[in-house]
């Protein structure tokens, strides 16, 4: 099982990455350095996480050559529009301390002003042509959003990063992505969002089906869920600030789930979204000023 995935433009990207959503700036650089020490080579951040500078510090602290680390970040809706998005790239690259970003995504579709979304994506296309990014993509795009974007732009997104975990698998989104050659990348890949956003006692981490599969393989429920993503051909970006968990989340390449086990995990889908509905993300409700580098 390859630890790398090949994007639709031929660029190779690690299947498993390290996420820093909601990681406070003061712990971000040490967590990133630890993840890179353990073996991660994909780091995922975003302008709206307000920790890109610390991600850059963690990468430099690791002592790894820049070429060995795949850096992924996302532009926020407040910076949509063509010129705004070009400037937003400069802000992100400046904070990260890099000349080139490996994968740059639009963080959300701005469904109330899709023209600005298209303008921002066209800026991503320009950055790709200019060699300032190696691949471009989107995040939280539903099939309809993706279809409209494809009609109005030239470059098919390499990645669509969406909420995918055993309790919310978004089969129609994964299918639309696959039909267009777009890689599905999972945020909240283990369903952590169901633990801190829901009022239910039910959690993927104590789900009996996942627990039973974990016992069979002598692995943790988290490791089983990450292995499920990898075997089904998705990229996944778990996050943790705990060094033991950072290491165990990466230790998923030495066992294999059976077809029946994969199917059992697929069958846990509840259809209930943990994060915000992408259509509800408006500038009025979600504007954030992204500061200069």
Secondary structure, 3 states (H helix, E strand, C coil): CCCEEECCCCCEEECEEEECCCCCHHHHHHHHHHHHHHCCCEEECCHHHCCHHHHHHHHHHHCCCHHHCEEEEEECHHHCCHHHHHHHHHHHHHHHCCCCEEEEEECCCCHHHHHHHHHHHHHHHHHHHCCCEEEEEEECCCHHHHHHHHHHCCCCCCEEEEECECCECCHHHHHHHHHCCCEEEEECCCCHHHHHHCCCCCCHHHCHHHHHHHHHHCCCHHHHHHHHHHHCCCEEEECCCCHHHHHHHHCCCCCCCCHHHHHHHHCCCCCCCCCCCHHHCCHHHHCCCCCCC
